[in-house]
Amino acid sequence: MNQPRARKLGDRIAEIVAELLERRIKDPRLGFVTVTEARLTGDLREATVFYTVYGSDDEVAGTVAALASATGLIRSEVGKQTGLKHTPSISFTRDTVPDAARSIEDLVARARAADEQVAAVRQGATPAGDADPYRKPAERDDDSAEGDEAGYDDDES
């Protein structure tokens, strides 16, 4: 519908929520929270606020509970500061992008370590068999017999 407006309003809601979490909400369960993004539906009725939390699983669970209890206050403050006719309902969703990025970085590090192991094993290795395993025409001497027309040694056939 009106995507640029929804994006702009989403950015504003993210700013408002981040400021509220930093300055006004004093819930002791609230951990180190970073608001990463807010997205609105096309009709501007529902907003999803994405956030990250650093800490243990208990701190994450406490933050989820703190955000759930503060949703009403946050929504009313968003309504006041945006001046919308209808304040969107707000839901919080944990942003999994940092966790996925960390997982990908771990996989890349393991692949890099495996490559280093292969390179270390390959360092002093020699090929099995002859250095050049391909069959080549025999070198001809001017004195060689005329019966060898193809130029290959008879021993190798």
C-alpha positions as CSV (number, residue, x, y, z in Angstrom):
1,M,0.0,0.0,0.0
2,N,2.2,2.9,1.3
3,Q,5.5,1.1,1.8
4,P,7.8,4.2,2.0
5,R,5.5,5.6,4.8
6,A,5.5,2.2,6.6
7,R,9.3,2.1,6.4
8,K,9.7,5.6,7.7
9,L,7.2,5.1,10.5
10,G,9.0,1.8,11.3
11,D,12.3,3.6,11.7
12,R,10.6,6.2,14.0
13,I,9.0,3.5,16.1
14,A,12.4,1.7,16.5
15,E,13.9,5.0,17.7
16,I,11.1,5.6,20.2
17,V,11.2,2.0,21.6
18,A,15.0,2.2,21.9
19,E,14.8,5.5,23.8
20,L,12.1,4.1,26.1
21,L,14.1,1.0,26.9
22,E,17.1,3.1,27.6
23,R,15.6,5.9,29.7
24,R,12.1,5.2,31.0
25,I,11.6,1.5,31.5
26,K,13.3,0.5,34.8
27,D,12.4,-3.2,34.9
28,P,15.3,-5.1,36.6
29,R,14.6,-8.1,34.4
30,L,15.5,-6.0,31.3
31,G,18.9,-7.1,30.1
32,F,21.2,-5.5,27.5
33,V,18.7,-4.9,24.7
34,T,19.4,-3.5,21.3
35,V,16.5,-2.6,19.0
36,T,17.6,-3.6,15.5
37,E,14.5,-2.8,13.4
38,A,10.7,-2.2,13.5
39,R,8.5,-3.3,10.6
40,L,4.9,-2.3,10.0
41,T,2.2,-4.0,8.0
42,G,1.0,-2.2,4.9
43,D,-2.1,-0.9,6.7
44,L,0.0,0.4,9.6
45,R,-2.0,-1.5,12.1
46,E,0.7,-3.9,13.5
47,A,4.3,-3.2,14.3
48,T,6.9,-5.9,14.9
49,V,9.9,-4.7,16.8
50,F,13.1,-6.8,16.4
51,Y,15.7,-6.8,19.2
52,T,18.8,-8.6,20.3
53,V,19.8,-9.5,23.9
54,Y,23.3,-10.2,25.1
55,G,23.6,-12.5,28.1
56,S,22.7,-15.9,29.4
57,D,19.4,-17.8,28.7
58,D,18.0,-16.6,32.0
59,E,18.7,-12.9,31.1
60,V,17.1,-13.4,27.7
61,A,14.0,-15.0,29.4
62,G,13.8,-12.1,31.8
63,T,14.1,-9.6,29.0
64,V,11.2,-11.3,27.1
65,A,9.1,-11.0,30.2
66,A,10.0,-7.4,30.8
67,L,9.2,-6.4,27.2
68,A,5.8,-8.3,27.4
69,S,4.9,-6.4,30.6
70,A,6.0,-3.0,29.1
71,T,4.2,-3.4,25.8
72,G,1.2,-1.3,26.8
73,L,3.3,1.6,28.0
74,I,5.5,1.4,24.9
75,R,2.4,1.4,22.6
76,S,0.9,4.5,24.3
77,E,4.2,6.4,24.1
78,V,4.5,5.4,20.4
79,G,1.0,6.8,19.9
80,K,1.8,10.1,21.6
81,Q,5.1,10.6,19.8
82,T,3.9,9.7,16.3
83,G,0.5,11.4,16.4
84,L,-1.2,8.6,14.4
85,K,-5.0,8.3,14.4
86,H,-4.6,4.6,15.1
87,T,-1.6,3.5,17.1
88,P,-0.3,0.1,15.8
89,S,-0.3,-2.9,18.1
90,I,3.3,-3.7,19.0
91,S,4.9,-7.2,19.3
92,F,8.5,-8.0,20.1
93,T,10.5,-10.6,18.2
94,R,14.0,-11.6,19.0
95,D,16.3,-10.9,16.0
96,T,18.2,-14.1,15.1
97,V,20.5,-12.5,12.5
98,P,23.4,-12.0,14.9
99,D,23.1,-15.7,16.1
100,A,23.0,-16.9,12.5
101,A,26.0,-14.7,11.6
102,R,28.0,-16.1,14.5
103,S,27.1,-19.6,13.4
104,I,28.2,-18.9,9.9
105,E,31.5,-17.4,11.2
106,D,32.1,-20.6,13.2
107,L,31.5,-22.8,10.1
108,V,33.9,-20.6,8.1
109,A,36.5,-20.9,10.8
110,R,36.2,-24.7,10.9
111,A,36.5,-24.9,7.1
112,R,39.5,-22.7,7.2
113,A,41.1,-24.9,9.9
114,A,40.3,-28.0,7.8
115,D,41.9,-26.4,4.8
116,E,45.1,-25.6,6.8
117,Q,45.3,-29.3,7.9
118,V,45.0,-30.5,4.3
119,A,47.7,-28.0,3.2
120,A,50.0,-29.2,6.0
121,V,49.5,-32.8,5.0
122,R,50.1,-31.9,1.3
123,Q,53.2,-29.9,2.1
124,G,55.7,-32.8,1.9
125,A,53.6,-35.2,-0.2
126,T,54.8,-36.6,-3.5
127,P,52.6,-38.0,-6.2
128,A,52.1,-41.8,-6.3
129,G,53.6,-43.3,-9.3
130,D,55.6,-41.5,-12.0
131,A,55.9,-37.8,-11.9
132,D,54.4,-37.6,-15.3
133,P,52.1,-40.6,-15.9
134,Y,51.1,-39.8,-19.5
135,R,52.5,-41.8,-22.4
136,K,54.7,-39.9,-24.8
137,P,56.2,-40.6,-28.2
138,A,59.6,-42.1,-27.9
139,E,62.5,-39.9,-28.8
140,R,63.8,-40.9,-32.2
141,D,67.4,-41.3,-33.0
142,D,68.5,-40.9,-36.6
143,D,69.9,-44.5,-36.3
144,S,66.6,-45.9,-35.1
145,A,64.9,-48.7,-36.9
146,E,62.4,-47.9,-39.6
147,G,59.8,-50.4,-38.3
148,D,58.7,-48.1,-35.5
149,E,56.3,-45.9,-37.6
150,A,54.0,-44.6,-34.8
151,G,56.9,-43.3,-32.7
152,Y,56.0,-45.2,-29.6
153,D,58.3,-47.7,-27.8
154,D,57.2,-51.3,-28.3
155,D,57.8,-52.1,-24.7
156,E,55.0,-49.8,-23.5
157,S,52.3,-51.2,-25.8
